[in-house]
């Protein structure tokens, strides 16, 4: 059905290309011109399976990652891997070692001390799908266990469950907002909650550690986890996660995004288990216009991309520099048709984020 639906976006006819992302994100008013985007059918692309056997020993893997890193004055380390164009196999190898290999060694050590502790990663689900080499856009399947996805959803409370509007209610769902001024808009009609470490310690810590390994950025540069619920008819129209105005924040702009799905689309559930599963939904694909790709949500799978033209390790990069949005990474959360869709986001900055992870 989605392949026959049209999604309309209105932008100011007087705006130049340089401010295109800001106009679609902030829903600027004025004389408008409508154009139409037709999302494609969900595509089946080749994917790459990461074997559970390690490519290197843990010492070799760490040595490999260290060669790609730069030590900062504050003692933190930033990876330069993403600063240069990489081919598909290089991306797969890097993610395999930075995320899966590092985690598998960590989990093995933890589980050796306690036979009752189940692995925190579903290794049979681990695989890496490269949608685009440059700019990088990847799906890391099996990024977090299904149990931890459930823990994250359970840490969020509904709008009717609390009346406190203070810090203690950060994990309460509220109407989603947009932009530096946190405005409500018909472009984004979901509900949002913010999770702090005390709300869900182990899943949030593990998720942040894996995002840090994947991006090469320290966890103190991350915003708190944003959890988003989409009900039928709700969507997030095409937008970019970084805006020029975000450069004015003390932490700088939004360098990168890691978006993880917390429950399954019906497309990713077998017919046998579908009848016993009331947590699935239809619709709600993440659509990347530049790559003509609609990603079907799979529980525990994470999308990763850089929002800006500048990245750590790229020529002339400085963590205090002005960051320019990469319009190729504009994307949309397509309307949910039935059920509820749950996702979580981690946004990364070049400098420490106040009260972040």
Buried (B, 14 or more C-beta within 10 A) or exposed (E): EBEEEEBEBBBBEEBEEEBBBBBBBBBBEEEBEEEEEEBBEBEEEEEBEBEEEBBBEBEEBBEBBEEBBEEEEEEBBBBBBBBEEBEBEBBBBBBBBBBBBBBBBBBEEEBEEEEEEEBBBBBEBBBBBBBBBEBBBBBBBBBBBBBBBBBBBEBBBEEEEBEEEEEEBBBBBBEBEBBBEEEEBEBBBBBBBBBBBEBBEEBBEBBBBBBBBBBBBBBBBBBBBBBBBBBBEBBBBBBBBBBBBBBEBEBBBBBBBBBBBBBBBBBBBEEEEEEEBEBBBBBBBBBBBBBEBBBBBBBBBBBBBBBBBBBBBBEEBEBEBEBBBBBBBBBBBBBBBBBBBBBBBBBBBBBBBEEBB
